Amino acid sequence: MRLPIDTLWREFLDHLPLIAILRGIQPAEAVAMAQALCAAGFRCLEVPLNSPAALESIARIRDRFEDRLLIGAGTVLNLDEVNAAFGVGALLVVSPNSKPEVIRAVKSAGMISIPGFATPTEAFAALDAGADALKLFPAEQAAPAVLRAFKAVLPPAVPVIAVGGISSENMASYRACGAAGFGIGTSLYRPGASAEEVHRRATEMVAAWHECQVSAQRMS
């Protein structure tokens, strides 16, 4: 039975706010990769729409894991892609940019919206359009101190997910400056990787997140 989207969203934020970005994945390996991520403790993944047959991969994962995973479509750029993502059962829409009409369409369809931003202007425009969270992208371009400055002016309750160049080595720095979670791409999955390799990397990322949490609690 499919869990309500708000339940999956809250579990993601509360327990393990890490998004696995499976860019370049093929439909034939989608279920095995999702299983490897689930076994490591991940609650959320996205398949970017510029991956081969991305909609088929999303549909296959949804059919097997809709009660366990918050399944997303990534690199969603226009209204047609929003509709396509909704049509295959995606619950989450992630974009590299902040396009108000895309955000509004995502929310009208009852999905979670995480648009990308790199400036305060983009962040507030996204929030005005109804975004549920913000994707700091690319994180390599914004040092942790920049994220801290953004957080000083953004509403405190808005989750900021750092994406782009995130690894187990730099996660703690962004977490200390206000990142609520992370999107993890090539540090976790590259085309051609085995499910065993992805599981190992995912386990390392989960451990790094928990270490961040312990450090944050000590500092509070």
C-alpha positions in Angstrom: 0.0 0.0 0.0 1.3 3.4 -1.0 2.2 5.6 2.0 1.0 9.2 1.9 3.5 11.6 0.3 3.6 13.8 3.3 4.6 10.7 5.4 7.4 9.8 3.1 8.6 13.5 3.0 8.6 13.8 6.8 10.5 10.5 7.2 13.0 11.6 4.6 13.6 14.9 6.5 13.6 13.4 9.9 15.6 10.2 9.5 18.0 10.4 6.5 17.7 13.5 4.2 20.1 12.1 1.5 18.9 12.0 -2.1 20.6 9.4 -4.3 21.0 10.9 -7.8 21.0 8.1 -10.3 22.1 10.1 -13.4 22.7 7.8 -16.4 21.0 4.8 -15.0 19.4 2.2 -17.3 16.0 0.7 -16.7 17.4 -2.8 -16.5 19.5 -1.9 -13.4 17.0 0.5 -11.8 15.4 -2.0 -9.3 18.8 -3.5 -8.2 20.2 0.0 -7.5 17.1 1.0 -5.6 17.3 -2.2 -3.5 21.0 -1.5 -2.8 20.1 2.0 -1.6 17.2 0.8 0.5 19.4 -1.7 2.2 21.8 1.0 3.1 19.1 3.1 4.7 18.3 5.6 1.9 14.7 6.9 1.8 14.9 9.0 -1.3 16.2 8.8 -4.8 15.9 10.7 -8.1 16.4 9.7 -11.7 17.3 12.7 -13.8 15.2 13.0 -16.9 18.3 13.3 -19.1 19.1 9.7 -18.3 18.3 6.9 -20.8 14.6 6.0 -20.7 14.4 7.8 -17.3 10.6 7.6 -17.1 10.7 3.8 -17.4 13.3 3.6 -14.7 11.1 5.7 -12.4 8.1 3.5 -13.1 10.0 0.3 -12.4 11.3 1.7 -9.1 7.9 2.9 -8.1 6.3 -0.4 -8.8 8.7 -2.1 -6.4 9.4 0.5 -3.7 6.5 3.0 -3.6 5.8 2.1 0.1 9.5 2.5 1.1 11.0 5.3 -1.1 10.3 8.9 -1.9 10.9 8.5 -5.7 11.8 11.6 -7.7 12.4 12.9 -11.2 15.4 15.1 -11.5 16.5 17.8 -14.0 12.9 18.7 -14.6 12.9 21.8 -16.8 9.4 22.4 -18.2 5.7 21.7 -17.8 5.7 18.7 -20.2 8.4 17.1 -18.0 6.4 17.8 -14.9 3.4 16.0 -16.4 5.5 13.1 -17.6 7.0 12.7 -14.1 3.5 12.7 -12.6 2.3 10.2 -15.1 4.9 7.6 -14.0 4.2 8.1 -10.3 7.1 10.3 -9.3 6.5 11.9 -5.9 9.3 14.4 -5.9 10.4 16.9 -8.6 14.0 18.3 -8.5 15.2 21.0 -10.9 18.6 22.7 -11.4 16.9 26.1 -11.6 14.0 28.0 -10.1 11.2 28.4 -12.7 7.9 29.6 -11.0 5.6 28.0 -13.5 7.3 24.6 -13.1 7.1 24.9 -9.3 3.4 25.8 -9.4 2.7 22.9 -11.7 4.5 20.5 -9.4 2.5 21.6 -6.4 -0.8 21.5 -8.4 -0.1 17.9 -9.2 0.4 17.1 -5.5 4.2 16.4 -5.7 7.1 17.7 -3.6 9.1 20.6 -5.3 12.8 21.1 -4.8 14.1 23.7 -7.3 17.7 24.8 -7.6 19.0 28.2 -6.5 22.3 30.0 -6.5 21.2 33.5 -5.3 18.8 34.9 -2.7 16.7 36.3 -5.5 16.2 32.8 -6.9 15.5 31.3 -3.5 12.8 33.7 -2.6 11.2 33.5 -6.0 11.0 29.7 -5.6 9.5 30.0 -2.2 6.9 32.5 -3.4 5.9 29.9 -6.1 5.4 27.2 -3.4 8.7 25.3 -3.3 8.8 22.8 -0.4 12.6 22.9 -0.1 15.5 24.5 -1.9 18.4 22.9 -3.7 21.7 24.8 -3.4 23.3 24.0 -6.8 26.0 23.6 -7.6 27.4 23.4 -4.1 30.9 23.5 -5.4 30.2 27.1 -6.4 29.0 28.1 -2.9 31.4 27.4 0.0 29.8 26.4 3.3 30.2 30.0 4.5 28.0 31.2 1.6 25.3 28.7 2.7 25.5 30.1 6.2 24.9 33.6 4.7 21.9 32.3 2.8 20.5 30.7 5.8 20.7 33.9 7.8 18.0 35.5 5.5 15.9 32.4 4.5 13.0 31.3 6.6 14.4 29.0 9.2 11.9 26.2 8.5 12.9 25.9 4.8 15.1 22.9 4.2 18.2 23.6 2.0 19.6 20.6 0.3 23.2 21.0 -0.9 23.9 19.3 -4.3 26.9 19.1 -6.5 30.3 17.8 -5.4 29.0 16.4 -2.1 31.1 13.6 -0.6 31.6 12.0 2.8 34.6 14.3 3.3 32.8 17.7 2.9 29.4 16.8 4.2 30.1 17.9 7.7 31.2 21.4 6.7 27.9 22.1 4.8 25.9 20.5 7.6 27.5 22.8 10.2 26.5 25.8 8.1 22.9 24.9 7.8 22.4 22.2 5.1 19.3 20.1 6.0 20.3 17.3 3.7 22.3 16.4 0.6 21.8 15.2 -3.0 24.6 12.8 -3.9 25.5 12.0 -7.5 28.8 10.7 -8.7 30.2 10.1 -5.2 27.4 7.4 -5.0 26.5 6.2 -8.5 28.2 6.3 -11.9 26.9 4.4 -15.0 28.5 1.0 -14.9 28.7 0.7 -11.2 27.6 -2.5 -9.6 24.8 -2.7 -7.0 27.4 -3.9 -4.5 29.6 -0.9 -5.1 26.6 1.5 -4.8 25.6 -0.2 -1.5 29.1 0.2 -0.1 29.2 3.9 -1.0 25.7 4.4 0.2 26.6 2.9 3.6 29.6 5.2 3.8 27.3 8.2 3.1 24.8 7.2 5.7 27.7 6.8 8.3 29.0 10.3 7.3 25.5 11.8 7.8 25.2 10.3 11.3 28.6 11.6 12.2 27.4 15.1 11.1 24.4 14.8 13.3 26.5 13.8 16.3 28.8 16.8 15.7 25.8 19.1 15.3 24.4 17.9 18.6 27.7 18.5 20.4 27.9 22.1 19.1 24.3 22.9 20.0 
